[in-house]
């Protein structure tokens, strides 16, 4: 079968739907996003709602590349220059992916709009890492629940040991 055969009736199947997500944003700027004053620049927090939009592998690869590029450039500015650690790349990747998967949400129309954050710097400045990590984990759960079935061990139950290895390699 050719690739096109698999998509012949895809438009008539159940679509992959956006999913709302609530999260906390923090800011200590004197002027808050949107222009509201914050006299004294005290740390303030607010609840926000966005929507997850499913992203394919390209967005993940872009996120990984952007995380490495950002940290490499940042570390090169240090004296002496540093090399980013894998843990640091993982943290930056989380911010990169939150930027890529969270969109504006219109609850009355139950519809997603444009990306919620203008850039990844905005995500880093408004969301503490533990919250970004929680949001990204929720996105991964959304993908597991919303995305069409993927290859898993059950698919190859009767295929024997070779099939089990293929399935484990495809999902693990």
N, C-alpha and C positions, 0 to 999 in steps of 0.2 A: 504494500500500500504506500502511496505517496503522502507526504505531509498534508497536502490540501484535502485529502479524503477525511482526515480527522476533524476538519473544521467545516465540513459541508453542512452540518445542521447546528453548529455551535450557537448561531444567533437565536435559535428557538429554544435553547436550553436555559436553565436558571442562571442569571448573571452573577458575577462576583460583586457583592454589595458592599458599600462603605459601612463602617461601624463607628459610632460615636465613642469617644474616649474623654474622660475628665481627668485633669491633672492640675498641679499647683505650679504657678509661676511666681518668682520672687524678683524684687528690684530694689535698689537703693539709690537710684539716680535722683537728682533734684527735680528733673522733669521726667515723668513716667511715660512709657509708650502711650501714644494717643494724646499727649500734651498736658495731662493733669499735673499740677504742681505737687511736689513732695518736699515741703519745707524741712530743712535740716538733713535731707537725704537718708532718713531712717529706713531700715529694711522693712519692706511691706510685702505681703503675699496676697495672691488672688487665685480663685479657682477659674480654670478655663476649660472650654470644651472644643475639641477638634474632631476630626473623623479620619480613620485609617482608610487609605486607598491601597489596594494590593499593588505591589511593585514587582516586576520580574527581575531576573538575574542581573540585567544591566545596571539597575539602580544599586544593587549590592556591590557590584564591582566598582562602580563610580564612588560609592561610599568608602570602600577599602582604599582605593587609590587616593582619594581626597584626604583621608585620615593620615596615611603615610606621608603624603606631600606636605600637609600642614605641619605635622610634627617634625619632619626632616628640616623644613625651613626654620621652624622655631628653635630647634636644637642647634642648628648651624650658627645662630646669632649669639649663642652662649660663648663665654670665654673661660676655659677652652671649649670648643665645640663638643656637643654631646651626641649620643646615638639614642634614638627613641627606643624605649623598652616595649616589648610586646604588650605588656599590661597597659601602657599609655596609649598604644595604638588601639587596643580594644575599647578603652574609654572614649577616645576620639571617634571611633567607628560608631559607637552608640549614639553620640551626638549627631554624626553625619546621617545616620539612618532615621533618627527622629525628625530631622529636617526634611528628609525625603518622603516620609510616609504619613505625616500629619497634615491634614488639609482643613480649611475652614468648613464649618458645619452649620447648615441652616436647619434647625429643628422643626420648624413649621412645614417646610417643604421636604424634610428628610432627605436632603441632598447635599453633597459635598461641593465645595467651590475650589478656589485657588489654594496653593500652599499657604498654611497659616503663618509660617515664619519666612521673613524675607531672605534670610541666609543662615548658615550654620552658626555664625558669630552670635546672632540673636538668640538661638537656642542655648548656646553655652552661657550667655550672660543672664538669661531669665530662668533657667531650669537647673537646679542642683543635680549632681550626677545621680544620686539615688533615685530621684524622680524620673530622670531620663532613662535610667536602667529599667525602672518599673514600666514605663510607657513602651519601651522597646520590647520587653518581655511580653506585654499585652499584645503588641503587634504580632509577635511570633505565634502567640496563641490564636489570634485572629486568622493568620494564614493557615494554621493547622485545621481550624474549624471551617473556614470559608472557601479555601482553595479546593478545586476538584481533587478527587482522590489521587494520591501519589503512589508510586511503587513502594510496597512494604513487604515484610516477610510473609504475611498471609497470602499475598498474591502468588508466591512461589511455594506454597505449602507442599505441593506434590512434586516439585521439581527436584527434590533431593539436595544434597550438600552444595553442589555448584550453584543452584538457584538461590539458596539461602545466602551464599557469599555475595552474589550479585545484588540481592535485595539489600543486604546490610551495607554494602558499599554505596548503594544509590541513596540511601536515607541517612546513613550515619556519618 
